Amino acid sequence: MLHAAAALRRDSADLDLYATVLSGNLADSLPPDAVRVERRRSVAQRMAGREDSVAQLDVALQE
């Protein structure tokens, strides 16, 4: 059971990293108003000195 919990935590950290990289790449590649990234940082993240996590990513493209 402990091994499964550790794997879930590791997967969660990987997901945060993927979301950060994806949102950064989209923001760099698309027009300035096309990408909106909402970030959040929990108290635990602040206390650990970690960066914000991507909470929401909106991409609006016209034709």
C-alpha positions as CSV (number, residue, x, y, z in Angstrom):
1,M,0.0,0.0,0.0
2,L,2.8,2.5,0.8
3,H,4.4,1.7,-2.6
4,A,1.1,2.6,-4.3
5,A,0.8,5.9,-2.4
6,A,4.4,6.8,-3.3
7,A,3.7,6.1,-7.0
8,L,0.6,8.3,-6.9
9,R,2.6,11.2,-5.4
10,R,5.3,10.8,-8.0
11,D,2.7,10.7,-10.8
12,S,1.1,13.8,-9.4
13,A,4.4,15.6,-9.4
14,D,4.9,14.5,-13.0
15,L,1.5,15.8,-14.0
16,D,2.4,19.2,-12.4
17,L,5.6,19.3,-14.4
18,Y,3.9,18.4,-17.7
19,A,1.2,21.0,-17.1
20,T,3.8,23.7,-16.4
21,V,5.8,22.8,-19.5
22,L,2.7,22.6,-21.8
23,S,1.3,25.9,-20.6
24,G,4.7,27.6,-21.1
25,N,5.1,26.2,-24.6
26,L,1.6,27.2,-25.6
27,A,2.0,30.7,-24.2
28,D,5.3,31.1,-26.1
29,S,3.9,29.7,-29.4
30,L,0.5,31.3,-29.6
31,P,-0.6,35.0,-29.7
32,P,-0.4,36.8,-26.4
33,D,-4.2,36.8,-25.7
34,A,-4.8,33.2,-26.8
35,V,-3.5,31.5,-23.6
36,R,-4.7,32.1,-20.1
37,V,-3.0,30.1,-17.3
38,E,-4.4,30.2,-13.8
39,R,-2.0,29.1,-11.1
40,R,-2.5,28.2,-7.5
41,R,-0.1,27.5,-4.6
42,S,-1.3,25.7,-1.5
43,V,0.0,26.5,1.9
44,A,2.0,23.2,1.8
45,Q,3.6,24.3,-1.5
46,R,4.5,27.7,0.0
47,M,6.0,26.2,3.1
48,A,8.1,23.8,1.0
49,G,9.3,26.6,-1.2
50,R,7.7,25.1,-4.3
51,E,6.3,27.0,-7.3
52,D,2.6,27.4,-8.1
53,S,0.8,24.6,-9.9
54,V,-1.2,25.1,-13.0
55,A,-4.9,25.0,-11.9
56,Q,-6.5,25.9,-15.2
57,L,-5.4,26.3,-18.8
58,D,-7.6,28.0,-21.3
59,V,-6.7,28.3,-25.0
60,A,-8.9,30.4,-27.2
61,L,-8.2,30.2,-30.9
62,Q,-9.9,32.0,-33.8
63,E,-10.2,30.5,-37.2
